[in-house]
Amino acid sequence: MPGYDVFLTALLLIAAAFCLSIAIVQAITGVPPLSSTVIEAADVVTLLRQANLAEQAVIYELGAGWGSLVIALARAFPNAEIRGIELSPLPYWVSRLRTRHMANVVLRRGNFYHGDLSDAQAVTCYLMIKPMPKLARHLDQMLKPGTPVVALSFWFRDREAAASRESAGPLGAAALYHWPARKTDQGPSLTQPGQTPGTS
């Protein structure tokens, strides 16, 4: 069955290309496409609710991955507009497929460092340690003062968290910041995952 062999070969080549694209994007960004658990997503939602968002808020999910957190946000804030940005092609298309019936979700494939986030009324991210300092500088340029930012598992080490949820998944807690959330010398800051107070 030569036709079947050609079809199977084509499928394998497509799968290999997608896997290679994930590896390339991870090498460039230092971030694999992560997927939040139900508990982790619930922690992010809880922190955003503490921030008293407007009912029709624009919420950005930076590095939307496979779409789990985008879906949780869309369900928790049905009148908000959830804007997910993902660079890696395969996770992006999986997210598009998973959210195709969600009217309040907009997904864009691209590098969120190159996008305009100035209309954000809240931001969430589930990345890794490596990009967090660069992301903090980007958010400094983009966000209005006081914009809620929730980081899952990997915190902004040079910023002051206003609240946290310790029940998140195995990689650590979620933290809420009111941007730019610069640290002051007044009182101890919240302990970051894997740290003792006063360490960085």
N, C-alpha and C positions, 0 to 999 in steps of 0.2 A: 504494500500500500504506500506508494511513493508520495501521494498527496497527504496522507496522514503524517508521514515522516517530515515533510516540509512544514506542515502546520505545527507539529510538536517542536521542531527546531526553532521556528519563529517565536513560539511562546517562551522557550528557554532563553532565547536571545533578548527578548523584551524584559523578562524577569531579571536577567543578568545586568541589563542596562539600568534598570531601576535600582538594583542593589548597589551597583557602582556609583550611581548618582547620590545615594544616601551616604556612601563612604566618602565621596568627594566633598559634599556639603559639610559633613562632620569634620573633615580635615581642615576645611576653610574656617568654619565657625567655632570649632571646639565643642559643639553641642550635638549629641545624638537626638533623633526625634523621640521625645519622651511622651509618655501617656500617663496622665494623672489617674489615680484610683478614685472610686466613688467618695471615700472618706476625705481624701486630699481636696477634691473639687468642692465638697461640702464646707471644708474649712475656708477656702477662698471665698465662697459665697457668704459665709457668716461674717467674715471680716469686711467685705464690701457692704453688707447690710449695716454694719456698725458705722460705716462712713456716710450713711444717710444720702445715698445717691438720688438724683432727680429721677422721676419715674421713666422718663424717656432719655436717659443718659446714653452717651456714646462710650462704650467700653471696648478697649483694645486688648486682645490677647496676642502677645508677642512671642512668636515661635509656636504656632498653633498645633504643631505635631499632627497626631492622628485624629484630633478633633474632640477628645473627651472633655476637656475643660470648656471649650467653646459651647458644646452641647449643654453642659451643666449651667453655664452662665445664661444661655438663651432660655432655658426652662425656668431658671430662678428669677430672671428679669425679663418677662415676656414683652414689656413695652419699651425696653431698651434696644439699642442697635449694637450687636456684638460684631466687632470687626477683627477677624483673625488674619494674621500674616504668617506665612510659612514659606521658607525658601526651598526646602527639599521637595522634588516633584512627586514622589510616591505618597508620602504622608499628606501632601496638599490635596491630591486627587482623591485619596481615601476620605479626607475631611469633607471635601465637596460632596462626595457621594452620601456620607452620613448625615449631612445637614441640608440636603437638597429640598426638603419639605419645610424647613424652618425659615419663615418669612423675615425674622429679625436677625438673621446671620448673613454677613457679607465676608467672604473669604478672598484674600488676594495672595497670589504667589509672588514673593519678592523678598528683598532684604529690608527689614524694618528700620535699619539705620539710614536708609535712603528715602524713607517715607515721611510724610508730614503728619505728625501726631498732635498738632497744636489744638485740634478740636476735641481731644480726649477729655472726658469727664471722669475716667478711671482707666487704669492700666493693670493688667495681670501678666505674669511671666513665670515660666517653669523652665529654666535654662540650666547652666552649670556655673561653677565659680569663675572660670576664665572670662566670660564676656560681661560679668556684672559691673566692673569699673567703667568699661566703655559704654555700657548701657546707661549707667548713672549720668555720665557726661552728656549723653544724647538727650536724656530726659530733662536735664538741666536747661538745655536749649529749647526744648519743645513744650514742656508742660507749664500750665498756669500754676502759680503758687497755691498750695493746698490740695492739688489734685491727688486723690487716693491712688496708691500703687500697692499692689499685693504681689509679693514674691513668694513662690512656693519652693520650699526646701533649701534653695541657695539664696542667701540674703545679701543685701547691700551692706558690706562690712563697715563702710565709712559713714553710714546714715543712721539716724535714730528711729527705731521702730516704735510706733504709737501703740500697737497691740500685736499679739501673736496667738496662734492656736497650736498647742502642743500635741494635739491628737492626730496630726497628719501622718503620712505614710512612713516607711522605714528610713527614708533619707532625711527626715527632719520636719520641722514645723513650718507653718506659713506665717508671714509677717505683713502687717499693714503699715505703710508710710504715708504721711501727708507731705507731699513733695514741695521743696527739695529736702526736707527732713534732715538738715545738717545737725551734726552732733554739737552739743553744748557741754559746758563743764558743770552744769547744774544737775546733780544727782546721777545715779547709776543708770546705764541703758539696759534694755532687755537683753538677756543672754541669747546669743545666736546658737543654732544647732551645733553640738559638738564643742561648745566653748564654755569656759567658766567666766563669770563677770570680770571685766577689765582686760580680757584678752582680745586679740584681733587676728 
